[in-house]
């Protein structure tokens, strides 16, 4: 006899919004390569990228930033996604000599489903995103689609 109960073996796909930024090196190209790399991850799909947004550094110095926001679906947990993003930053030469230092690549989880959490490793929604036009403007373009 066949069990009529539906199985729940289907993976759960979560929606996440990722903030991207860079102000060292070839920033536009770095963001495009980072998105391309994320798009090849087995647990990430339906990746969309906002238009680029230029902004001056906040509480820092250096060249203007190139920013964008990506919308994606993932089977990863928020912490696993954070690990993927931080490994990608390292791959692209990200160094953390001091807070708000210029960077080759910055990737932040802005939103993950409707999750609200605050712990030392990850705060969601991103705690300062509402203060930053370079996040809100690109995010707005993706949330309208």
C-alpha positions in Angstrom: 0.0 0.0 0.0 1.2 3.5 -0.8 1.3 6.0 2.1 -0.8 9.0 1.0 0.9 11.2 3.6 3.0 13.8 1.7 6.7 13.7 2.5 8.6 16.7 3.8 11.9 15.7 2.3 11.7 18.8 0.1 14.4 21.3 1.0 13.2 24.6 2.5 14.2 27.5 0.4 14.7 30.7 2.4 14.7 34.2 0.9 17.7 36.4 1.8 18.8 39.9 0.9 22.6 40.5 0.8 24.3 43.9 0.9 27.4 44.1 -1.3 30.0 46.8 -1.3 33.6 47.5 -2.4 35.8 50.5 -2.6 39.3 49.1 -3.3 40.5 47.7 -6.6 38.1 47.1 -9.4 35.0 47.4 -7.3 32.4 47.0 -10.1 34.1 43.9 -11.4 34.6 42.5 -7.9 30.9 42.8 -7.1 30.0 41.1 -10.4 32.5 38.2 -9.8 31.2 37.8 -6.2 27.6 37.5 -7.5 28.7 35.1 -10.2 30.4 33.0 -7.5 27.4 33.0 -5.2 25.2 32.0 -8.1 27.2 28.8 -8.7 26.7 27.7 -5.1 24.6 24.5 -5.0 22.4 25.8 -2.2 21.7 29.2 -3.7 19.3 29.9 -6.6 17.2 32.7 -8.2 19.8 35.3 -7.6 18.9 38.9 -8.6 21.1 41.9 -8.4 20.0 45.5 -7.9 21.5 48.4 -9.9 24.8 49.6 -8.6 24.8 52.6 -6.2 27.7 54.8 -5.4 28.3 56.2 -2.0 31.0 57.9 0.1 32.6 55.9 2.9 30.7 56.1 6.2 32.8 56.8 9.3 35.9 56.0 7.3 38.0 57.3 4.4 39.1 56.1 0.9 37.5 56.0 -2.5 33.7 56.0 -2.9 32.0 52.6 -2.6 30.2 50.7 -5.2 27.1 49.1 -3.6 24.3 46.8 -4.6 21.8 44.4 -3.0 21.2 40.8 -4.1 18.1 38.8 -3.5 18.5 35.1 -3.4 16.9 31.9 -2.3 19.0 29.5 -0.2 18.7 26.2 1.6 21.5 27.4 3.9 20.8 28.5 7.5 21.6 32.1 8.3 24.9 31.0 9.9 25.9 28.8 7.0 25.1 31.6 4.6 27.2 34.0 6.8 30.1 31.5 6.6 29.8 31.4 2.7 29.8 35.2 2.5 32.8 35.6 4.8 34.8 32.9 2.9 34.0 34.8 -0.3 35.2 38.1 1.2 38.5 36.4 2.2 38.8 34.9 -1.3 38.5 38.4 -2.7 41.2 39.8 -0.4 39.1 41.3 2.4 41.2 42.4 5.4 39.9 43.8 8.7 42.7 46.0 10.1 40.2 48.2 11.9 36.4 49.0 12.0 35.1 50.5 8.7 38.4 50.1 6.9 38.3 50.4 3.1 37.6 47.0 1.6 37.9 44.9 -1.5 34.5 43.2 -0.7 31.9 43.5 2.0 29.0 41.1 2.1 26.2 41.5 4.7 23.0 39.6 5.3 20.4 42.3 5.5 17.3 40.1 5.7 16.7 36.4 6.0 13.0 35.5 5.6 11.3 37.4 8.5 13.8 36.3 11.0 14.6 38.6 13.9 17.6 37.8 16.0 20.4 39.5 17.9 23.4 37.6 19.0 27.2 38.2 18.8 27.6 36.3 15.5 24.6 37.7 13.5 21.9 40.3 14.0 18.9 40.2 11.7 17.6 42.4 10.2 20.9 44.1 9.7 21.1 46.6 12.6 22.1 49.7 10.6 20.5 49.1 7.2 17.7 51.6 7.8 20.3 54.3 8.2 22.0 53.8 4.9 20.7 55.0 1.6 23.3 52.7 -0.2 21.4 49.8 1.2 17.8 51.1 1.1 17.9 52.4 -2.5 19.1 49.1 -4.0 16.9 47.1 -1.7 13.9 49.1 -2.8 14.4 48.2 -6.4 14.4 44.4 -5.6 11.5 44.5 -3.2 9.3 46.1 -5.9 9.7 43.1 -8.2 
